[in-house]
Amino acid sequence: MLETPRHWLRRLYNWTLHWAETPHALTALFVLAVAEASVFPIPPDILLIAIVAALPKYWVRAALLCTMGSILGAALGYGVGTGAMATLGQPIINFYGVQPQWDRVVEIYTGELGVWFLAIAAFSPIPFKVATIAAGATEMAFWPFLMISALGRGGRFFLVAAILRILGTPVRKLIEKYFDLAALLFVLLLVGGFLVFTIL
């Protein structure tokens, strides 16, 4: 029963990592970061780790591109929430099966914790796409939204890149060696991120 998700994660992981070995690695990282902040389920950290492990001297550039892509994706997610909730936003929510969590996020955004929730979502495993779409749907002020997103995402990606710059290739080798455990932790982080909706 757990075999299918494991193989799915392995294939997606390998597909993501293969970009790190191409001349288009940084472009792929930017595109992945854009997609993850609006629709894609896999965080760009995986590719960021692979790129920095393979090309340590590019760690600042990789972290910056990842941050910029994520900010652009956040703006797109915000746009979906403000102008295409019925045609794009709701189908995304239905696809991930998070309607109750979505309702809770909307409730949080319309209260005093909205800005704090966005900051936590930008830095943590909470699915950022839900946070960006909800910000648009609840008409959060755009420029504060973008600034908080930039600080949270930048802090996260530069931290990941800096750790990889210091620790280097051994981290990637550990992921490869203990992939099953890494996949399990990845799933637990995603589940934990969704569970935060019900706690806040």
C-alpha positions as CSV (number, residue, x, y, z in Angstrom):
1,M,0.0,0.0,0.0
2,L,2.9,2.3,0.8
3,E,4.8,1.0,-2.2
4,T,3.1,3.2,-4.8
5,P,3.7,6.5,-3.0
6,R,7.3,5.5,-2.4
7,H,7.9,4.7,-6.1
8,W,6.1,7.8,-7.1
9,L,8.3,9.9,-4.8
10,R,11.4,8.1,-6.1
11,R,10.5,8.8,-9.7
12,L,9.7,12.4,-9.0
13,Y,12.9,12.8,-6.9
14,N,15.0,11.3,-9.7
15,W,13.3,13.4,-12.4
16,T,13.9,16.5,-10.3
17,L,17.5,15.6,-9.6
18,H,18.3,15.0,-13.2
19,W,18.0,18.7,-13.9
20,A,20.9,19.4,-11.6
21,E,23.2,17.5,-14.1
22,T,22.1,19.6,-17.1
23,P,23.1,23.0,-18.3
24,H,19.6,24.1,-17.5
25,A,19.8,23.4,-13.8
26,L,19.3,26.9,-12.6
27,T,16.5,27.6,-15.1
28,A,14.8,24.4,-13.9
29,L,15.2,25.5,-10.3
30,F,13.6,28.9,-11.0
31,V,10.7,27.2,-12.9
32,L,10.2,24.6,-10.2
33,A,10.1,27.4,-7.5
34,V,7.5,29.3,-9.5
35,A,5.3,26.2,-9.9
36,E,5.6,25.0,-6.3
37,A,4.4,28.4,-4.9
38,S,1.2,28.1,-7.0
39,V,0.4,24.6,-8.1
40,F,3.2,22.0,-7.9
41,P,3.4,19.6,-4.9
42,I,7.1,19.1,-4.7
43,P,9.2,21.8,-2.9
44,P,12.2,23.2,-4.9
45,D,14.5,22.4,-1.9
46,I,15.2,19.0,-3.5
47,L,16.7,20.5,-6.6
48,L,18.4,23.3,-4.7
49,I,20.1,20.7,-2.5
50,A,21.3,18.8,-5.6
51,I,22.6,21.9,-7.4
52,V,24.5,23.3,-4.4
53,A,25.9,19.8,-3.6
54,A,27.1,19.5,-7.2
55,L,28.1,23.2,-7.7
56,P,28.9,24.7,-4.3
57,K,30.3,28.0,-5.8
58,Y,26.8,28.7,-7.2
59,W,25.0,28.5,-3.8
60,V,24.1,32.2,-3.6
61,R,22.9,32.3,-7.2
62,A,20.9,29.2,-6.8
63,A,19.3,30.4,-3.5
64,L,18.5,33.8,-5.1
65,L,16.9,32.2,-8.2
66,C,14.9,29.9,-6.1
67,T,13.7,32.8,-4.0
68,M,12.8,34.9,-7.0
69,G,11.0,32.1,-8.6
70,S,9.0,31.4,-5.5
71,I,8.1,35.1,-5.2
72,L,6.8,35.1,-8.8
73,G,4.9,31.9,-8.0
74,A,3.5,33.6,-4.9
75,A,2.2,36.5,-7.0
76,L,0.7,34.0,-9.5
77,G,-1.0,32.2,-6.6
78,Y,-2.3,35.5,-5.3
79,G,-3.7,36.3,-8.8
80,V,-5.4,32.9,-8.9
81,G,-7.1,33.8,-5.6
82,T,-8.2,37.2,-6.7
83,G,-9.3,36.6,-10.2
84,A,-9.6,32.9,-11.0
85,M,-10.8,31.2,-7.8
86,A,-13.7,29.4,-9.5
87,T,-11.8,28.3,-12.6
88,L,-8.3,27.5,-11.1
89,G,-8.2,28.0,-7.4
90,Q,-11.1,25.7,-6.4
91,P,-9.9,22.8,-8.8
92,I,-6.5,23.0,-7.1
93,I,-8.1,22.7,-3.7
94,N,-10.2,19.8,-4.9
95,F,-7.2,18.1,-6.4
96,Y,-5.4,18.1,-3.1
97,G,-8.5,17.3,-1.1
98,V,-8.0,20.1,1.4
99,Q,-11.4,21.9,1.4
100,P,-11.7,21.8,5.3
101,Q,-8.2,23.1,5.6
102,W,-8.8,25.8,3.0
103,D,-11.9,27.0,4.9
104,R,-9.7,27.2,8.0
105,V,-7.0,29.2,6.2
106,V,-9.6,31.6,4.9
107,E,-10.9,32.0,8.5
108,I,-7.3,32.7,9.7
109,Y,-6.6,35.2,7.0
110,T,-9.6,37.2,7.8
111,G,-8.5,37.4,11.5
112,E,-5.5,38.8,13.3
113,L,-3.3,35.8,12.6
114,G,-3.3,36.1,8.8
115,V,0.1,37.8,8.4
116,W,1.7,35.4,10.9
117,F,0.2,32.4,9.2
118,L,1.6,33.6,5.8
119,A,5.1,34.1,7.4
120,I,5.0,30.6,8.9
121,A,3.8,29.1,5.6
122,A,6.6,30.8,3.6
123,F,9.3,29.3,5.8
124,S,7.9,26.0,6.9
125,P,6.5,22.7,5.2
126,I,3.0,24.2,5.2
127,P,1.9,24.0,1.5
128,F,2.7,27.5,0.3
129,K,0.4,27.4,-2.7
130,V,-2.6,27.2,-0.3
131,A,-1.3,30.2,1.6
132,T,-0.7,32.3,-1.6
133,I,-4.1,31.5,-3.2
134,A,-5.9,32.2,0.1
135,A,-4.1,35.5,0.4
136,G,-5.6,36.6,-2.9
137,A,-9.0,35.2,-2.2
138,T,-9.3,37.1,1.1
139,E,-7.9,40.3,-0.5
140,M,-4.8,40.6,1.7
141,A,-2.9,43.7,0.8
142,F,-0.6,42.7,-2.1
143,W,2.6,44.5,-1.3
144,P,2.8,43.4,2.4
145,F,1.9,39.9,1.1
146,L,4.8,40.0,-1.4
147,M,7.3,41.3,1.2
148,I,6.4,38.7,3.8
149,S,6.6,36.0,1.1
150,A,10.0,37.2,0.0
151,L,11.4,37.3,3.6
152,G,10.1,33.8,4.5
153,R,11.0,32.1,1.2
154,G,14.4,33.8,1.0
155,G,15.2,32.9,4.6
156,R,14.3,29.3,4.0
157,F,16.2,28.8,0.7
158,F,19.3,30.7,1.7
159,L,19.4,28.7,4.9
160,V,19.2,25.4,3.0
161,A,21.8,26.6,0.4
162,A,24.2,27.8,3.2
163,I,23.9,24.5,5.0
164,L,24.6,22.6,1.8
165,R,27.5,24.9,1.0
166,I,29.1,24.0,4.4
167,L,28.3,20.3,4.4
168,G,28.5,19.6,0.7
169,T,28.0,16.3,-1.1
170,P,27.6,14.1,2.0
171,V,24.1,15.4,2.5
172,R,23.0,14.3,-1.0
173,K,24.7,10.9,-0.5
174,L,22.8,10.5,2.8
175,I,19.5,11.2,1.0
176,E,20.4,8.7,-1.7
177,K,21.5,6.0,0.8
178,Y,18.5,6.5,3.1
179,F,15.9,7.4,0.5
180,D,13.1,5.4,2.0
181,L,13.5,7.3,5.3
182,A,13.9,10.6,3.6
183,A,10.7,9.9,1.6
184,L,8.9,9.0,4.8
185,L,10.1,12.2,6.5
186,F,9.0,14.2,3.4
187,V,5.5,12.8,3.6
188,L,5.4,13.4,7.3
189,L,6.4,17.0,6.8
190,L,3.7,17.5,4.2
191,V,1.1,15.8,6.4
192,G,2.3,17.9,9.4
193,G,2.0,21.0,7.3
194,F,-1.6,20.3,6.5
195,L,-2.3,19.4,10.2
196,V,-1.1,22.9,11.2
197,F,-4.3,24.2,9.5
198,T,-6.4,22.4,12.1
199,I,-4.3,23.5,15.0
200,L,-4.1,27.3,14.3
